[in-house]
């Protein structure tokens, strides 16, 4: 791989990611129940992560068939984390279209990956829905809807990724809650945003599964 390609492809991916982030931010802010996010969170986050994905692909560290999935998941991760952290919302305009987007992104990986993804969406969505029904303060409706595309994404590479992502999300949630309590940013019983933790866990697990 020549140096020009190593530099050009990530730069182009960064530009495409920044554009995707900007369009997402504008779209979310202009919906009827808008969820405004100040620039440049979506642009910088998506652009940076798409550049990283491109660099990993051109250096042979990630298989090309997983690029659409990683692109979709990083886009969702940035937008979902921004809206949940800044506005305490995971809007339907983001979570609902994300499911068909993620399932479609699994097509290059083969029919088995698509079927696993659809089953994973049902399993994780059902698990989160059960928690929401038992204790709504512990799990918001937006988290339940976010679990559908996340479940599809993590089971695309392998079934084992689903319990790994759930376990990692639980550990990260405990760590974040402990840190928030320690610095006085939360009290016992406070509800902290779960979306960013779930999305970060999913991205870590999918990234590991996509490694060449």
N, C-alpha and C positions, 0 to 999 in steps of 0.2 A: 504494500500500500504506500503510495507516494505521499510526500508531505503536504502537497496542495490539497489532495483529497481529505487528508486528516484534518486540515484546517477549514476547508470550504464546507464540507457536509455538516459539521456541528454548527457553523455560523448560519447556514441556511435553515437548519432546524430551529435554531434560536429565534430567527426572524419569524418563521412560521408559528412557533409557539407563542411569541409575543402578540402576533396578530390574533391567534385563536383566543388568547387570554383577554385581549381588548374587546373582541366581539362578544365574548361571554359576559364580561363585566357590563358592557352597554346593554346587552339583552336583558340581563337580570334587573338592571336598574329601571328599565322601561316597561316591565311587565305591569299588569294591573295592580298586583300586590308586590311592588318592586322591592328588591333587596339590594340597595346601593352599596357598592364596595369602592372605596377610594383607590385611584391609581397610585402606585404601579403594582399592587400586590399580584393581581392575576397575570399581568403582562410579564413581570419579572420572574415570577414563580414558574409559569408554564414555559416561558422561553428558556430558562436555565435548565429545567428538567428535560425538555426535549433535546437540548444540546448535549446533555449527559447521555441520554439514550442513544443519540446518533453517534457519539464518540465511542460508546461501548460496542456498537454494531460494527463500525468501520475498523475497529481494532480486533474484531473477532471474539470479543468477550460475551456477546449476547447474540443468539440466533435471530436471523432476520425475520423469521415467521412470527416472532413475538413482538415486533415493532408496533403494529397497530394496537395491540392490547396495552403495551406500556404507554403509548401515546394517549390512549383513551383514559387509562387509569391515572396518569399524572395530571392530565387536564382536569379530571373529576376531583383529584386530590387537592389541587390548588384552589379551585373554585369552591369546593365543599368546605375546605378548611377556612377559607377567607370568610364565607358567609356565616359559618357556625361560630367562629371566634369573634368576628366583628359585629354581627347582628343577631347571634344566637338563633339562627334559622337555617334549616336545610330545605330550601324551597322546592316545591313540586316541579317547577320549571327546570330544575337541575337534576333532581334525583330520578324522576320518571323517564325522561328521554335517555338517561345514562344506561338503563338496562339494555334496550335494543342496540345501543351503540357498542357496549362491551361485548354482547353476544356476537354482533357482526364482526367485531375486531378479532374474534376467535376463529373465524372462518379460515384464514391462511394457515392456522395450526392444525386443521383437519376436523373431520366430522366428530371424532371422539372427544376432542376438546370442546366443541360446541355443545355436545350432549352433556358432558360433565358440567359445563358452565350453567346450562339451564337447570340442571338438578341442584347444583350448588346454590343458585339463586333461591330456589324454593326452600332448601334446607336452612340456610342462614336467615332468610326472611321469616320463616316460620318460628325459628328459635327466638329471634328478636321480638316478633309479634307476641309470643307467649310471655316474655318478660314484661313487655309493655302492658299486656292485659292484667298481669298479676300486680305490677307496680309501675303505673304510668310515670311517676316522678323519676324513677330510675332509668327509664328508657323512653325517649320521646318518639312521637309518630314519625318525625323526620328521620330519626335513626333507623327505624324499621324499614322505611322506604329506601334509605341508603344501603341497607344490608342486601338488597336484591342485586344491584350491579356489583357490589363488592363480593358477594358470594359467587357470582358468575365469574368474576375476574380471578379469584384465588384458586378456584377448582379447575380452571382451564389447563394449567400446566400439569396438575396432579391432584388426586383426591386428598393426599396427605397434607396438602397446603391449607385445606379448610380448618382442621383442628389447630394447625400451627398458627394460622392467622388469628383465630379466636383466642388462643392462649397468649399470644404476644400482645393482643389488644387489652386483655385483662391485666397483664403485668404492667404495661405502659399506663393504663388507667390508674392503677394503684400507685405507681411512681408519681404521676402528675398530681394526683390527689394529695399524696403525702407532701410533695413540694409546696403545693398551694397552701396547705394547712401550716406548714413550717414558716412560710414567709408572710402569713396573714392575709393571703388573697382569697381564702375560702374558710368556711366554718363547717363543723360536722353537720351533715345533712344538705349541704350546698350541692346543687346540680351543676357539674362542670360539662362543657361541650365534649361529647363523645365522638363526634364525626372525625375530627382531625386524628385522633388516636386510632380509630378503625381504619382510616385511609392510609395512614403511615404504616400500620401493620400489614395491610394488604400489599402496599407497594414493596415493602421489604421482602415479603414472602414470594410475590410474583417475580421480583427481580432475581431472587435466588433460583427460582425454578426456570427462568428463561436463560440462565447462564449457559454458554456453549460448552 
